[in-house]
């Protein structure tokens, strides 16, 4: 009898383990399918900021329609368009791009039935295939199992696999080096109106001024200035209490771009990622880059090595900034490389 009870208990325990394992699998599947965090908050007046997880855009509502910035992606754009119809009952009349990157500029076709699209003149060239027959990028060479200089869908891994269709410009199921270098921009709807330095859009008695920021981040990077709302929006170039992902092409280009932004008269600083802030917060981001540059230059002048500068140039005033612990030393290496004129490996953040 006791043996029978033990056997039953064993079977019960085994069943519970299986159930728990299945529950974990189901829970994991639901977690992976969790919808993105989305919402709309008022910045000031009729200017709003919309969220899709850690990406943000802004839009200005007028009696004649909406002026919006980056569409982010197609699914988010569909959601946002429905919100516009329900909340504001006016269509998008202008879509203003901050830059060409796929994670900000994708999905604009959703608004093509009513909107005029505006971007910097460099944007069109930035999403075109590069000329000639370039070689595979280094990270793609590792995926090229059959060594044919192409990446088949079955070979693609990581982000390349996830965004395969956005890379595949000719939709043949194979990625060339040119398609990989071009980037996952298949869903970027090109601007019909372009500008070089500044461009003003007016609608319903409101103005938005697009200001080119030079070469920082991308060569088509622009800020949107809302003079009546005393607000500015920048994606990827301006950060609030957050270090830049990567200082490209140079720290000087970033300093110039932030000085251009700070030459505008604004109170509200809206970004394409993470926190919003004030003019003072934007100025702190510029100060970080200036302190970084002068600190590295001083270290080089004193004959210190890169490792010594990374160890001593702590930039503690920015210790509370997001990415300080992961990007400070990388930024030091990038500036050191620029000032010394000698390339170093490992100078690009990967997280």
Protein Blocks (a to p, Z undefined) as FASTA:
>chain_A
ZZmmmmmmmmmmmmmmmmmmmmmmmmmmmmmmpccddddddfbhjbccddehjaccdddd
dfkbccdddehiamlmmmmmmmmmmmnopacfbdcdfbfbfklmgoklmmmmmpccdddf
klmmmmpccehjddddfklmmmmmnonopacfklpgcjllmmmmmmmmnonopacfklmm
nopaklpccdfbdcfkbccddeehiacddddebjnhiakbccdddfknopacdehjacgh
iacfbdcfbfklmmmmmmmmmmpccfbdcdfehjaddfklmmmmmmmmmmmmmmmmmmmm
nopafklmmmmmnolmlmmpghklmmmmmmmmmmmmmmnopacehiacfZZ
